[in-house]
Amino acid sequence: MTNAPLSHAGEAEVALETIREAASRLAGVAVRTPLLCDTPLDRLVGGRLLLKVEPLQRTGSFKFRGAYNAIAQSAKSTVVAWSSGNHAQGVALAAALLGRRAIIVMPADAPRIKIDRTRAFGAEVVLYDRVRESREAVGTRIALETAAEIVAPYDDPRVIAGQGTVGLEIVEQARAAGRVPDLVFVPCGGGGLVAGCATALKGLLPRVRVFSVEPEGHDDTARSLAAGERLANPPGVRSFCDALLAPEPGRLTFAINRRLLAGGLVVSDAEVRRAMRLAFSELKLVLEPGGAVALAAVLSGRVDCRGRTVAVVLSGGNVDPEPFARLLLEPADPG
Amino acid sequence: MTNAPLSHAGEAEVALETIREAASRLAGVAVRTPLLCDTPLDRLVGGRLLLKVEPLQRTGSFKFRGAYNAIAQSAKSTVVAWSSGNHAQGVALAAALLGRRAIIVMPADAPRIKIDRTRAFGAEVVLYDRVRESREAVGTRIALETAAEIVAPYDDPRVIAGQGTVGLEIVEQARAAGRVPDLVFVPCGGGGLVAGCATALKGLLPRVRVFSVEPEGHDDTARSLAAGERLANPPGVRSFCDALLAPEPGRLTFAINRRLLAGGLVVSDAEVRRAMRLAFSELKLVLEPGGAVALAAVLSGRVDCRGRTVAVVLSGGNVDPEPFARLLLEPADPG
């Protein structure tokens, strides 16, 4: 298969069956991450939390799933991606495992650790000048020169189907534990993870309510869901949640999310920081800011979870030691 | 059943079958913690690591398993234990789940968070003066007054059998992943966890080699194994690994460990700190010092793991934010 067309018909390309096929490709390759239940956080929300732990996924985030599912279906010997974070690592490892050459376009001023880690997975890193060049332009030129496949971070049905295996596993693992989720909360940047999860979850449990969760300042999906059309974020707004900085919802992901989501929630930096501290102390897990937004939404009481069975996706844990240490040293809040 | 006698015949009371019975009691109550494989740490040791993640266990350490297995077999309505750490929390939660009254004897100067957390699990905390009183004397008096069962931290066959379910799960989960461990490394304080694990592991895989791992200054099991008799630690030595401060090997645990272990290893504080930092950055897991000693032994190359399949028990994650933050802010070592 060559590049999947990103047509308006794209939505039909991601179905429960597509996600099951992705799960078959990922079996024995991706980690079937645990779904934690009966944690001390249940008492804080008054409900039964089911926590899907993607920081334990290979490369430290869910991104490996979609990258592997896409590259496994590509006939190209070279893949190109642009990302300064989790998608870069997911593509780099997936390409290495599948015997493909990976070229990742990263900003020259990206944290050294992210560049080093992407290289450590075997990828070639091409640095660009964030001020003078466009990463899309650099990446597209390289893809043309090398006859490579571009692996998009979210707006690709193969990527969405790969991320959807998170939702499939939530249903299977909840069932094995004798539980059925009423509500599901999923972090949202470009919307690939929540679109895939919602497709799997609504396909298996039609009455479940799935919510996207975004950080303040990057609430494009929440506003777009409310408006019924894709709205962009104001340019130049930074966020503590560096993994969730997509400029606007994807065309394909928004078409899915608009149809399947119960709503879009937004959390503050302070709520995210509290969720990260509680994950440290009560779950013994390292969450990155973007990986903690769904937990933050649940802990902040945005939706009443009392008496409900509530699945929460913890989507990644790639955070540097220094900012994490500073977070731990902040005075604890009364909550 | 009343207090199990700690006779020389005690060793015969912990067998593979006893551990299977413990596993039945714990099914659906304890977390079947994940066994991680294919982590980035494989490259550092040149072998295939299988990491058993007990920080994700209820109360944040393996101690819940043994406590629950012991209390479930007791006919007494009240249980008493003394501990300033993980055993206290394990007993408190297990007693609450089994509808028993729990009285935990803790030093008056114990960290407030540990006292609060033990109370939060529903236990009554009795504080004693560490200088003027003996916790054993205080606890024994309370047990007599309340006709309670004393739940020992390690030298009890029911506790050892409960901890042994960690070893049972390692074999089952490794098998499901198509792997068979050659070497297994287990943290060791009083020796209950490693004795139980070794009983399960050697019972199912007679050729596996199981090692205890202790911190410097508290290497009583390593020295006792070498001497062929139980030797105590010098009094008054403190350790970074606050969960592993037993004064000497248990009578029952040592009888088992002497027969089944391939050896006892000792790691330095610096090696433990490096293991904790790597668990943070590569595994996204919070380990307490005592929970990281087995990983430290493997990462330091104490035993050649190249080309081997190596199971490592990460036994707990109950560490306070401040010392963990200080650890993250230390300059990274060249390793």
Interface residues (C-beta under 8 A of the other chain):
Chain A: V31 T33 P34 L36 D38 P40 P55 L56 R58 G60 R277 F280 S281 L283 K284 L285 V286 L287 G317 N318 P321 E322 F324 A325 R326 L328 L329
Chain B: V31 T33 P34 L36 D38 P55 L56 R58 G60 A120 R277 F280 S281 L283 K284 L285 V286 L287 G317 N318 P321 E322 F324 A325 R326 L328 L329
